């Protein structure tokens, strides 16, 4: 069969400047490459990441598979509808179709619920016989994590590697840990991950894993095995684990780690308790930054705004704490109630969902009614934080202020400048639903 795999554009109406920024800031996706690796060579396979390549609807395909997040779901449906109008079979999968399969089925011949690894070959077999089922549910006991195929080699500033999948911490807003498969932690064999990293031609990459501190012994073994590859990388970890395990920090630095990203989420203890972030203690944040810095690595902390206990004072308080901790860089998002999460169910039951325009569920729009803030106050507060933290004066200070190696300094500078540009584009002031 002639098969087309599609990753819908995150911004179909992007102007030339935005497309250029996307080109130099987006990480390489792994989803389609992993599906490609599950596809037998007897099929003719084409991969299109719409962020970089246009879809040609006039080309002939037997089946089209589209992977979509919530923010790209409506555009994915448009793509699916156009192919079905041309009598091409369409399969939809990803986090959004998994959360809302009945909605997705209106635009597809078949919907994958969960991950593709356990069902993709069956889908192709059924498609060849013209006997597609409406829904394919990934087996709950499936532990296999596919390796990405080299079928697609587009240009990306940063490549990605996936060693593990899933997260055991079920934060109420997380679409990963609250999905059928994402709540289960699984690991690839270390030797297979090493081979994947060896195949990456560039010197730097990012571990896409939700957290590389869920199985410390596995991570230590992996880092020891990749030390000889002489590559540089960044990865995600949990606050408590990074604070207590100095051996992990030493091993990660020796393996080539330049930065750890940690979900600090909030400066409110009450908020952390409510969302289920058990690994975080705010009084330890400063110690974590210092400990990671002392080992020669940067720390990037992510923060979310719009929680029920957030007030207009939260933004200034957060900014003051960022400077007190001397944190190296930050990621900033608006609380987003993704379908399938406890947060979505809670806000919907309270009639606080302001829109179901899924294209706005991108972490940069207010799509629900905050409890102690107006939507505009969230936009204004985040803009104040990003404008201050990513000011030229602070960028210079971050680059020269700590005794990092030149590679770490360069990686940190890239993160700070790209974040400054992206946030300037994404956070829209005066965009209020109601």
SEVO-634059 format. One record per residue (C-alpha): residue in one letter; z, x, y. Coordinates in steps of 0.5 Angstrom, whole numbers, padded with zeros to 4 digits, always signed. Layout:
aZXY;...
END
This chain:
x+0000+0000+0000;x-0001+0002+0007;x+0006+0002+0010;x+0008+0002+0017;x+0015+0004+0019;x+0017+0002+0027;x+0023+0004+0031;x+0023-0001+0037;x+0023+0002+0044;x+0030+0002+0047;x+0026+0001+0054;x+0019-0002+0053;x+0018-0003+0061;x+0020+0004+0062;x+0017+0007+0068;x+0014+0014+0068;x+0020+0018+0071;x+0025+0014+0065;x+0020+0016+0060;x+0021+0023+0062;x+0028+0023+0062;x+0028+0019+0055;x+0024+0025+0052;x+0029+0030+0054;x+0035+0027+0053;x+0034+0022+0047;x+0036+0025+0040;x+0032+0025+0034;x+0033+0019+0030;x+0034+0019+0022;x+0033+0012+0020;x+0026+0012+0019;x+0025+0019+0016;x+0031+0017+0011;x+0027+0011+0009;x+0020+0015+0008;x+0024+0020+0003;x+0025+0013-0001;x+0018+0012-0001;x+0013+0014-0007;x+0007+0018-0005;x+0003+0013-0008;x+0003+0009-0001;x+0000+0011+0005;x+0006+0012+0010;x+0006+0012+0018;x+0012+0012+0022;x+0012+0010+0030;x+0018+0011+0034;x+0016+0007+0040;x+0020+0011+0045;x+0014+0016+0044;x+0008+0013+0041;x+0005+0006+0042;x+0004+0001+0037;x-0003+0000+0035;x-0003-0008+0032;x-0011-0007+0030;x-0009-0002+0025;x-0009-0005+0018;x-0002-0005+0014;x+0000-0009+0008;x+0007-0009+0010;x+0011-0007+0017;x+0019-0005+0017;x+0022-0005+0023;x+0029-0002+0024;x+0033-0005+0030;x+0040-0005+0034;x+0042-0011+0038;x+0040-0008+0044;x+0032-0007+0041;x+0033-0014+0037;x+0029-0018+0042;x+0023-0013+0043;x+0023-0012+0035;x+0022-0020+0034;x+0016-0019+0039;x+0013-0014+0035;x+0015-0017+0028;x+0012-0024+0031;x+0005-0020+0033;x+0004-0017+0026;x+0006-0024+0022;x+0001-0027+0027;x-0004-0022+0024;x-0002-0024+0017;x+0002-0018+0016;x+0008-0018+0012;x+0014-0016+0016;x+0021-0013+0014;x+0027-0013+0019;x+0033-0008+0018;x+0039-0005+0022;x+0045-0007+0025;x+0043-0013+0028;x+0039-0016+0022;x+0045-0014+0018;x+0050-0018+0023;x+0045-0024+0024;x+0041-0024+0018;x+0039-0032+0019;x+0037-0030+0026;x+0032-0024+0024;x+0029-0028+0018;x+0026-0033+0023;x+0022-0027+0025;x+0021-0023+0018;x+0018-0025+0011;x+0025-0021+0009;x+0031-0018+0012;x+0035-0012+0009;x+0043-0014+0010;x+0046-0007+0010;x+0043+0000+0008;x+0036+0001+0006;x+0038+0006+0000;x+0039+0001-0005;x+0034-0004-0004;x+0028-0001-0001;x+0024+0001-0008;x+0025-0006-0010;x+0022-0009-0003;x+0016-0005-0004;x+0015-0007-0012;x+0016-0014-0009;x+0011-0014-0004;x+0006-0011-0008;x+0007-0017-0013;x+0007-0022-0006;x+0014-0024-0009;x+0018-0022-0003;x+0025-0025-0003;x+0028-0027+0004;x+0034-0023+0004;x+0036-0016+0000;x+0043-0014+0000;x+0045-0007-0001;x+0049-0006-0007;x+0057-0005-0005;x+0057+0000-0010;x+0052+0005-0007;x+0054+0011-0005;x+0047+0015-0004;x+0045+0018+0002;x+0038+0019+0003;x+0036+0026+0006;x+0031+0025+0012;x+0023+0026+0010;x+0019+0032+0014;x+0014+0026+0014;x+0015+0025+0022;x+0016+0031+0027;x+0016+0029+0034;x+0019+0033+0040;x+0026+0032+0041;x+0031+0037+0045;x+0036+0036+0040;x+0035+0035+0032;x+0040+0031+0028;x+0044+0032+0021;x+0048+0027+0017;x+0053+0030+0012;x+0057+0023+0011;x+0057+0016+0013;x+0062+0011+0015;x+0068+0010+0018;x+0075+0008+0016;x+0078+0006+0022;x+0076-0001+0024;x+0076-0001+0031;x+0075-0008+0033;x+0069-0007+0038;x+0065-0002+0033;x+0059-0004+0030;x+0059+0001+0025;x+0066+0001+0021;x+0065-0007+0021;x+0059-0007+0018;x+0058-0008+0010;x+0057-0001+0009;x+0059+0002+0015;x+0067+0001+0013;x+0066+0005+0007;x+0066+0013+0008;x+0061+0017+0003;x+0059+0024+0003;x+0053+0028+0001;x+0053+0034-0003;x+0055+0040+0001;x+0049+0044-0002;x+0044+0038+0000;x+0046+0038+0007;x+0046+0046+0008;x+0038+0045+0006;x+0037+0040+0011;x+0040+0045+0016;x+0036+0050+0014;x+0030+0046+0015;x+0031+0045+0022;x+0027+0050+0026;x+0031+0050+0032;x+0037+0053+0033;x+0041+0047+0035;x+0043+0041+0032;x+0048+0035+0033;x+0052+0032+0027;x+0051+0024+0027;x+0057+0023+0023;x+0062+0018+0026;x+0067+0023+0025;x+0067+0030+0021;x+0075+0030+0021;x+0076+0024+0015;x+0075+0029+0010;x+0078+0036+0012;x+0077+0040+0006;x+0069+0037+0005;x+0068+0039+0013;x+0071+0046+0012;x+0067+0047+0006;x+0061+0045+0009;x+0062+0049+0015;x+0064+0055+0011;x+0057+0054+0008;x+0053+0054+0014;x+0056+0060+0018;x+0051+0065+0015;x+0045+0060+0018;x+0047+0062+0025;x+0046+0056+0028;x+0049+0052+0034;x+0052+0045+0033;x+0056+0039+0036;x+0060+0034+0032;x+0065+0028+0033;x+0072+0028+0031;x+0078+0024+0031;x+0084+0026+0036;x+0090+0027+0031;x+0086+0031+0026;x+0083+0036+0031;x+0090+0037+0034;x+0094+0038+0028;x+0089+0043+0024;x+0088+0049+0027;x+0084+0052+0021;x+0079+0047+0022;x+0078+0049+0029;x+0077+0056+0027;x+0072+0055+0022;x+0068+0050+0026;x+0068+0055+0032;x+0066+0061+0027;x+0060+0056+0024;x+0057+0055+0030;x+0060+0049+0033;x+0060+0049+0041;x+0063+0042+0042;x+0067+0037+0039;x+0066+0030+0042;x+0072+0025+0041;x+0073+0018+0042;x+0079+0017+0047;x+0077+0010+0049;x+0082+0009+0054;x+0088+0011+0058;x+0092+0005+0056;x+0097+0006+0050;x+0097-0002+0050;x+0089-0002+0049;x+0089+0003+0044;x+0094-0001+0040;x+0090-0007+0041;x+0083-0004+0039;x+0086-0001+0032;x+0085+0006+0035;x+0091+0009+0031;x+0089+0016+0031;x+0090+0017+0039;x+0096+0018+0043;x+0095+0019+0050;x+0100+0024+0051;x+0097+0029+0046;x+0090+0028+0050;x+0091+0034+0054;x+0094+0038+0049;x+0087+0037+0045;x+0083+0039+0050;x+0087+0046+0051;x+0087+0047+0044;x+0079+0046+0043;x+0078+0050+0049;x+0083+0056+0047;x+0078+0056+0040;x+0072+0057+0045;x+0069+0050+0044;x+0068+0045+0049;x+0071+0038+0049;x+0067+0031+0051;x+0071+0025+0051;x+0068+0018+0051;x+0071+0012+0055;x+0070+0005+0055;x+0071+0000+0060;x+0072-0007+0060;x+0078-0008+0056;x+0083-0014+0057;x+0088-0010+0060;x+0084-0006+0064;x+0085-0007+0072;x+0081-0005+0078;x+0086+0001+0078;x+0084+0003+0071;x+0078+0007+0074;x+0082+0011+0079;x+0088+0012+0074;x+0082+0015+0069;x+0079+0019+0074;x+0086+0023+0075;x+0087+0024+0068;x+0081+0027+0067;x+0082+0032+0072;x+0089+0033+0069;x+0087+0034+0062;x+0081+0039+0065;x+0076+0035+0060;x+0070+0039+0060;x+0065+0033+0060;x+0065+0025+0059;x+0061+0019+0056;x+0062+0013+0059;x+0061+0006+0056;x+0062-0002+0058;x+0066-0005+0052;x+0060-0009+0049;x+0062-0015+0043;x+0056-0013+0038;x+0055-0019+0033;x+0059-0018+0027;x+0065-0015+0030;x+0072-0018+0031;x+0071-0017+0038;x+0065-0021+0038;x+0068-0027+0034;x+0074-0027+0039;x+0070-0027+0045;x+0066-0032+0043;x+0072-0037+0041;x+0075-0036+0048;x+0068-0038+0051;x+0068-0031+0054;x+0061-0029+0052;x+0056-0029+0058;x+0050-0028+0055;x+0046-0027+0048;x+0040-0024+0051;x+0041-0018+0046;x+0037-0013+0051;x+0043-0013+0055;x+0048-0011+0049;x+0046-0003+0051;x+0053-0001+0053;x+0051-0001+0060;x+0051-0008+0062;x+0057-0013+0062;x+0056-0019+0057;x+0062-0022+0057;x+0068-0025+0062;x+0073-0019+0063;x+0080-0022+0063;x+0083-0018+0069;x+0076-0015+0072;x+0070-0018+0075;x+0063-0016+0072;x+0062-0013+0079;x+0068-0009+0079;x+0067-0006+0072;x+0060-0003+0075;x+0063-0001+0081;x+0069+0003+0078;x+0064+0006+0073;x+0060+0009+0078;x+0066+0011+0082;x+0068+0015+0076;x+0061+0018+0074;x+0059+0020+0081;x+0066+0024+0082;x+0066+0027+0076;x+0059+0029+0075;x+0058+0031+0083;x+0055+0038+0084;x+0062+0041+0086;x+0065+0039+0079;x+0059+0041+0075;x+0059+0048+0078;x+0067+0048+0077;x+0065+0046+0070;x+0060+0051+0069;x+0064+0057+0071;x+0071+0055+0070;x+0072+0056+0063;x+0071+0063+0059;x+0066+0060+0054;x+0060+0064+0051;x+0053+0063+0055;x+0051+0058+0049;x+0057+0053+0050;x+0056+0054+0057;x+0049+0052+0057;x+0050+0046+0052;x+0056+0043+0057;x+0051+0044+0063;x+0046+0040+0059;x+0051+0035+0057;x+0053+0034+0064;x+0047+0034+0068;x+0043+0029+0063;x+0049+0025+0063;x+0049+0024+0071;x+0042+0023+0070;x+0042+0017+0065;x+0048+0014+0068;x+0045+0014+0075;x+0039+0010+0071;x+0043+0006+0066;x+0049+0003+0070;x+0046-0003+0075;x+0050-0005+0081;x+0050-0012+0083;x+0048-0014+0076;x+0052-0020+0074;x+0051-0026+0069;x+0054-0033+0071;
END
